[in-house]
Amino acid sequence: MKATRKPPFNVNKFLATVNGGRTLSNYGKNRTIFSQGDVADSVFYVREGKVKITVHSDRGKEAVVAIHGKGDFFGEGSLNGQPLRLASAVAMADSAIMRFTKASIVRVLREQPKFAEKFMSHLLARNARVEEDLVDQLFNSSEKRLARALLLMANFGKDESPDPVVTRVSQATLAEMVGTTRARVNAFMNKFRKLGFVEYNHDMKVHPSLLNVVLRN
């Protein structure tokens, strides 16, 4: 008899069955999920929507350091002894966010090796992304950095299938992510649209051809 093939492990379905220490909340656009300086006592998972992670300086300046979409974890710094949040998390669109207490996520990691494997893969991918971001900031032009940021928001380069239609992000937010001015972002976005790399009305559509900007010498 032919062996029945088991379906791949589904993190989203699994997390929906975790007992104890789990809550699911809906956040409207621009609603704060946690703030810099809050107690770091939980880990979050994006079921739907998008979340931006921002850092505020003592002088009141804000920088966007990451954007998370469906299937991403954030706030995992609480697992390595981080007592307070080093950044803020804000919903960029209507989002469904699952929150796990530190105790519950540690328990699940110990009891469920398949989930632990997926979670570890997530952390390794996140670390690699941080290194790539550093190289991007040091060596690439602001035009290339903007193109890469748009491609990442559309999931190009991730394991899951790309989702070219992304929630429209303000040019001010893009400027903070890329480390340039809003005027330059506006100029690059107009250029990308004229070349057919992006389309935007209410939402924004990112085409794979935008990779040409990133790969260009």
C-alpha positions as CSV (number, residue, x, y, z in Angstrom):
1,M,0.0,0.0,0.0
2,K,1.2,3.5,-0.8
3,A,2.0,5.5,2.3
4,T,-0.2,8.5,3.0
5,R,1.8,11.7,2.7
6,K,1.4,13.9,5.7
7,P,0.6,17.6,5.0
8,P,3.3,20.1,5.8
9,F,3.3,21.7,9.3
10,N,1.1,24.8,9.3
11,V,2.2,27.3,11.9
12,N,-0.9,29.4,11.6
13,K,-3.3,26.5,12.2
14,F,-1.1,25.1,15.0
15,L,-0.9,28.4,16.9
16,A,-4.7,28.7,16.8
17,T,-4.9,25.5,18.9
18,V,-2.4,26.5,21.6
19,N,-4.1,26.4,25.0
20,G,-3.4,29.0,27.6
21,G,-1.5,32.2,27.4
22,R,-2.8,33.1,23.9
23,T,-5.0,36.0,22.9
24,L,-6.1,37.3,19.5
25,S,-6.8,41.0,19.0
26,N,-7.7,43.1,16.0
27,Y,-5.8,46.4,15.6
28,G,-7.0,49.2,13.3
29,K,-4.5,51.2,11.1
30,N,-2.1,53.3,13.2
31,R,-3.0,51.6,16.5
32,T,-0.1,50.9,18.8
33,I,0.5,47.2,19.8
34,F,3.2,48.0,22.2
35,S,5.4,51.0,22.9
36,Q,9.1,51.5,23.4
37,G,9.9,51.1,27.1
38,D,6.9,48.8,27.8
39,V,7.6,45.6,29.7
40,A,8.8,42.8,27.4
41,D,6.7,39.9,28.5
42,S,5.3,38.4,25.3
43,V,5.8,37.4,21.7
44,F,3.4,38.4,18.8
45,Y,2.4,36.7,15.6
46,V,0.8,38.4,12.6
47,R,-2.2,36.4,11.3
48,E,-3.3,39.2,9.0
49,G,-2.1,42.7,8.2
50,K,1.1,44.6,8.5
51,V,3.1,45.9,11.5
52,K,5.9,48.4,11.5
53,I,8.6,48.5,14.2
54,T,9.9,51.9,15.1
55,V,12.6,53.3,17.4
56,H,12.4,56.8,18.9
57,S,15.5,58.7,20.0
58,D,15.8,61.0,23.0
59,R,15.5,63.9,20.6
60,G,12.2,62.8,19.3
61,K,13.3,61.4,16.0
62,E,11.7,58.2,14.7
63,A,13.1,55.5,12.5
64,V,11.3,52.5,11.0
65,V,13.6,49.5,11.5
66,A,11.3,46.7,10.2
67,I,8.0,45.9,8.7
68,H,6.3,42.5,9.4
69,G,3.5,40.9,7.5
70,K,1.4,37.8,7.6
71,G,3.2,34.8,9.2
72,D,5.9,36.9,10.9
73,F,6.7,36.9,14.6
74,F,7.9,40.0,16.5
75,G,8.7,41.0,20.0
76,E,10.8,37.9,20.5
77,G,13.4,39.9,22.4
78,S,11.5,39.0,25.5
79,L,12.8,35.5,25.2
80,N,16.5,36.4,25.7
81,G,16.0,38.4,28.9
82,Q,15.2,41.7,27.4
83,P,13.2,43.4,30.3
84,L,11.8,46.4,28.3
85,R,10.8,46.9,24.7
86,L,13.5,48.5,22.7
87,A,11.1,49.6,20.0
88,S,7.4,50.3,19.3
89,A,5.0,48.2,17.2
90,V,2.2,49.9,15.2
91,A,-0.3,48.4,12.9
92,M,0.0,49.8,9.3
93,A,-3.3,48.4,8.2
94,D,-6.2,46.5,9.9
95,S,-4.4,43.6,11.5
96,A,-5.2,40.4,13.4
97,I,-2.4,39.9,16.0
98,M,-1.9,36.9,18.2
99,R,-0.2,37.5,21.5
100,F,1.6,34.7,23.5
101,T,2.9,35.2,27.0
102,K,6.5,34.4,27.5
103,A,5.7,31.3,29.6
104,S,3.3,29.9,27.0
105,I,5.7,30.3,24.0
106,V,8.5,28.8,26.0
107,R,6.3,25.8,26.8
108,V,5.2,25.3,23.2
109,L,8.8,25.5,22.0
110,R,9.8,22.8,24.5
111,E,6.8,20.5,23.7
112,Q,6.4,20.9,20.0
113,P,9.7,20.2,18.0
114,K,8.1,21.0,14.6
115,F,7.0,24.4,15.8
116,A,10.4,25.0,17.5
117,E,12.1,24.2,14.1
118,K,9.9,26.7,12.3
119,F,10.5,29.4,15.0
120,M,14.2,28.8,14.8
121,S,14.1,29.2,11.0
122,H,12.3,32.5,11.5
123,L,14.9,33.8,13.9
124,L,17.8,32.8,11.6
125,A,16.1,34.4,8.6
126,R,15.6,37.5,10.7
127,N,19.2,37.7,11.7
128,A,20.3,37.2,8.1
129,R,17.9,40.0,7.1
130,V,19.4,42.4,9.7
131,E,22.9,41.7,8.2
132,E,21.6,42.3,4.7
133,D,20.0,45.6,5.8
134,L,23.3,46.7,7.3
135,V,25.2,45.9,4.0
136,D,22.3,47.7,2.1
137,Q,22.7,50.8,4.2
138,L,26.5,50.9,3.9
139,F,27.0,50.1,0.3
140,N,23.9,50.6,-1.8
141,S,22.3,53.8,-3.1
142,S,19.0,55.1,-1.7
143,E,17.3,54.1,-5.0
144,K,18.4,50.5,-4.6
145,R,17.5,50.5,-0.9
146,L,14.0,51.7,-1.7
147,A,13.6,49.0,-4.4
148,R,14.7,46.3,-2.0
149,A,12.4,47.6,0.7
150,L,9.4,47.4,-1.7
151,L,10.3,43.9,-2.9
152,L,10.6,42.7,0.7
153,M,7.2,44.1,1.6
154,A,5.8,42.1,-1.4
155,N,7.5,38.9,0.0
156,F,10.0,38.6,-2.9
157,G,12.8,36.4,-1.6
158,K,10.8,34.8,1.2
159,D,9.8,31.1,1.2
160,E,6.1,31.8,0.6
161,S,4.8,33.0,-2.7
162,P,5.2,36.7,-3.5
163,D,2.2,38.9,-2.9
164,P,2.7,41.8,-5.3
165,V,-0.2,43.8,-4.0
166,V,0.8,45.4,-0.7
167,T,-0.8,47.9,1.6
168,R,0.2,51.4,0.5
169,V,2.9,52.8,2.7
170,S,3.4,56.6,3.1
171,Q,6.4,58.1,1.4
172,A,7.4,59.5,4.8
173,T,7.6,55.9,6.2
174,L,9.5,54.7,3.2
175,A,12.0,57.5,3.7
176,E,12.5,56.5,7.3
177,M,13.1,52.9,6.3
178,V,15.5,53.7,3.5
179,G,17.4,56.5,5.3
180,T,16.7,59.3,2.8
181,T,14.4,62.3,2.3
182,R,10.8,62.1,1.4
183,A,11.5,64.2,-1.8
184,R,14.0,61.6,-3.0
185,V,11.5,58.8,-2.3
186,N,8.9,60.7,-4.3
187,A,11.3,61.1,-7.2
188,F,12.2,57.4,-7.2
189,M,8.6,56.2,-6.9
190,N,7.6,58.4,-9.9
191,K,10.5,56.9,-11.8
192,F,9.5,53.3,-10.8
193,R,5.9,53.9,-11.9
194,K,6.9,55.4,-15.3
195,L,9.1,52.3,-15.9
196,G,6.3,50.0,-15.0
197,F,8.0,48.6,-11.9
198,V,5.2,49.7,-9.5
199,E,1.6,50.7,-9.7
200,Y,-0.3,52.5,-6.9
201,N,-3.7,54.0,-6.4
202,H,-5.3,52.9,-3.0
203,D,-2.9,49.9,-2.7
204,M,0.4,49.4,-4.3
205,K,1.5,46.7,-6.8
206,V,5.1,45.7,-7.0
207,H,6.3,43.9,-10.1
208,P,9.2,41.4,-10.2
209,S,10.9,43.7,-12.8
210,L,11.8,46.0,-9.9
211,L,14.6,43.5,-9.2
212,N,16.4,45.1,-12.1
213,V,17.1,48.1,-10.0
214,V,18.5,46.0,-7.1
215,L,20.7,43.9,-9.5
216,R,21.9,46.9,-11.5
217,N,25.6,47.8,-11.0
